[in-house]
Amino acid sequence: MATGIVLATAGTGTVQAASAPDPVKPWVTGSVEHTGPVPGGYASWKDLLLDQRKMVRAADRITAALGRSGDGYAGVVAAPESHELRVYWKGEVPARIDALVGSLRRDVAISVLPAPYSARELEREANRLIRENTGLITSVAPSQDGSGLTASTASLGTARSAVSGAAVPVTLEYGARPTPASRWDDSPPWWGGGAWGVGGTAFCTTGFAVTYQGATKLLSGRHCANVGQIANDPTGQVIGPVTHTNDPRDLLLIGTSSAGRVFNNPVGNVATEYSNAVIGTTGSVIGMFVCVSGAFSGTTCNNRVTAVNMTINVGYLLQGMVRLDQAAGTNAAGQGDSGAPVEVVNPSNTAQVYAAGSLSAIDGSATVACTGYVIGSRICSRRVYYSPWSNATTAFPGIAIIPG
């Protein structure tokens, strides 16, 4: 069994490439749905998602307004199960932030709570710990309540000694280590959620359609290919060249004709394929529920954001990452799903989604049975990591989502 965080790429021999002509693209839409009991006493998932959308928008307004007033900001948590947004702050909240929160309370219940450390203090210490302990500490996440850091390691005893002199409290987790993580016969304009690779040696998943520097492109995972390599679908059809990459955000861009839709069906049955329109982007806030649309796993929902602004070690450092945990403990994503769209369902129309980010890695210490293609030694996990939309705008200034 794998342990640790591994990039979610599927290797050679994992799948049998298709050879049939391109099928008619499934412009038919279907609902992308969360299932199971609805947290917080909501009457339906729609009601929860409507409140969640308000909370995320309020969180985005607050973080966008920080500027120099952000020295005391520690974090923000969406708590739909408690029907409130929680903002954590070290020291006195500046008057203009307090006024903004007051105005936002007309639409969202917001609690402002004290924090012992600011986000900037935690980020500085997190970066120091993971850089000075390469190979020992594999990921570091700041607590959004400002209480400290959570670091993962495969060697608790050694790690305890390494963090004993940290400037903030550090909680150690054992075992977490990130691993690099039809849909199968798409055609132009290319959509998110389809399988792609380079030379048939490894496979990943196409991400959201975007524009960058005046051209249409597809977003996906940096670890999947290098600039200049040619992306193909599993039948060998050329998608286009990799034109841009960004290592610390684990993102790349494929130059090609692309459109703002995402495959969201279970994999393996062309007759039941459907797709959904992308209508915008969303921030990533702890507590929110999202779906992942992998070419190998199919679409999984009920995935909850449990950490943001993480630095993880996959042999090199990835920054600004977000962690998801599958609420039911089943598969969130697996190998072959790298680059996959991470999306939030539009509560007003479940045939539409918002772009949240691009899948990057799976946690090999939290492996579960795979959904979708259960082939060979493919690994899947109930805990995964993704690069949020804010990473895309940092990596590629001026990038914009293509709506469907």
Secondary structure by P-SEA (a helix, b strand, c coil): ccccccccccccccbbbbcccccccccbbbbbccccccccccccaaaaaaaaaaaaaaaaaaaaacccccccccbbbbcccccbbbbbbcccccaaaaaaaaaaccccbbbbbbbcccaaaaaaaaaaaaaacccccccccccccccbbbbbbccaaaaaaaacccccbbbbbccccccccccccccccccccccccccccbbbbbccccccccbbbbbbbcccccccbbbbcccccccccccccccccbbbbbbcccccccccccccccccbbbbbbcbbbbbbcccccccccccccccccccccccbbbbbccccccbbbbbbccccccccccccccccccccccccccbbbbcccccccccccccccccccccccccccccccccaaaaaaaccccccccc
